Amino acid sequence: MKCLQKLAQVSRLLVRSYNFLLYKKVDYDEFTAILNEGIWACPEKLPGNVPLLKDPITRFEYEKDNIITLLDREGLQKVAKITKTDSMYNLLSYIKELTLCTFALLSYFGRPNEAMNVVDAIQGFARFKDYRINYEHSPIREKYMELEATMILLKQSLSLTHMKRSESGEGTKETEAAEEIFSTINNNAGVGEAQYLRGLLLAQHKNEFVKTSGLYEAALASFKKADCKLGEARVSIAITTLLLENNITDKVLKLLKGAMKILKERKYFNNMLGTCYYNRARYYEETKEYELAKQDLESALEAFDQWNKCDINKCNVMLQRVSELIQQDCPLFAFLKAFPLVEIKFSGECVPLEPNVRQTSYFRELLNNGFSQAHKAIKVHFDTLTLENLKHVLSRSCAVLHLSSDHYEPGYISMEGKLGNLEQVPLSKLH
C-alpha cells in the first residue's frame, strides 16, 4: 500500500518534471536509459535469473522500483484481497494516479504498446466482478467504476493518434460507455472528459461540425458543473479550434480569454497557453488585425516548450505570412528629397548649383523616433526625388507623400536627373 502511494507520488513528479528536463537540455537518451533500467523497465526475471514471483507481497519487495511489473491485473487483485476495507478507497486512488502518470510517460517516450498494456491490465482489474459486488452501494464500488471508465478513455485517447478516420465510430461507442459509467456515479468531471474525447473523435470528420460542437458544449457544461477549471480551459480551446477551422469567429475571443485566465493561474500548462495565443492569432488574421496577430504569435512561441516542434513550426509559418501581410497592409509614408549638384544649360554647359534651402536638420531621426512611439504599423520609405521614384511611390497609394529639394523654383518641382543634375518638372505636368 505504502509502496503504491510512493510510486504514485514519484510518477507525478516525473510527469511534471519531464518538460523541465527537456527544456534544460538534459541528455534524453541518458534520461530514458535510467528509467528503462529502473521503474519503467520490463524485466522477465528477477536479478540472478530468478523467475518473477507470483506472490504480490514478495514481488513488492523485489519490484518496488518497477512500476510496469507491479501494474498487472493478477498482482493487483491479490493486493486488493489483503487490503483492509477502510484502506481500499486510497489503494484505488493510488492505482489510478500511478496508471495515469505511467501512461503519460510511456506515451512521451514513444512506447504506446506498453502504455496500452498497462491500461489493459488496470481495466481488467477494475472489471473484476467479485470486488464490485462485495462493495455494493459504497464509495469503493464507485471508485472501481471510476477506474474502469478512466481506463476506457485512456485507451481511446491513445488510439486517437493512431486510428484511421473509419475507425473513429468504434471509439465513440467506447466513450459513450465510459460516459454512462461516470453518469451513474455522478462524476460530472468524468462525464465531461468522455464528451470531450468523443468530440475529438468526431472532429476527425469534416462533415460532423454540428455533432462535434454539440459534444464540446455539453463537455463545457459538465466541467462547469463539476467546477473543473482545467477541463473548461481544454474544451474552450477545442471549441475555438473547431470554430476557426470552419471560418466562424463568434465567441472565439470570449472563450480564449476565459481559458487563458485559467491557465495563467496554473503551472505546467505552457503548451495549452501557447495554443490559446495561436488560436487568437488565427482570429486576428481572419479579422485582418495583423499587428495583434503578430504579437500573439510571438507570445505563443515564448509559451511553447522547445520540444514541441510541430506547434512551433506552425507558429513560424503563420508569423512569416502575417508579417508579409503587415507590410502589404500598413500605410506608406514616402519621403523623397533631391540634392541636384549641377544645372545643364541648353548649350550643354554644366553650372554648379548653390543650395538655397539647405540647413542642418535631424529630420529623418525625428521621424523615426515619432513613428516608433506611435506603436502602429507604418511603412516608411526614404529615397531620392527623381521622376521615376516619384511615379513609383504614387503607384503604391501613399498615405503621406513628402517632397523636398535643395533647390527651389516657383511653379516647378526641383528633382534630380539621372546624372545628379537639376531637373525642373512643371507642377501642371503632374496633375
Summary of the structure (lengths in Angstrom):
residues: 431
radius of gyration: 33.8
end to end distance: 91.4
largest distance: 117.3
contacts: 1297
relative contact order: 0.05
helix: 65%
strand: 9%
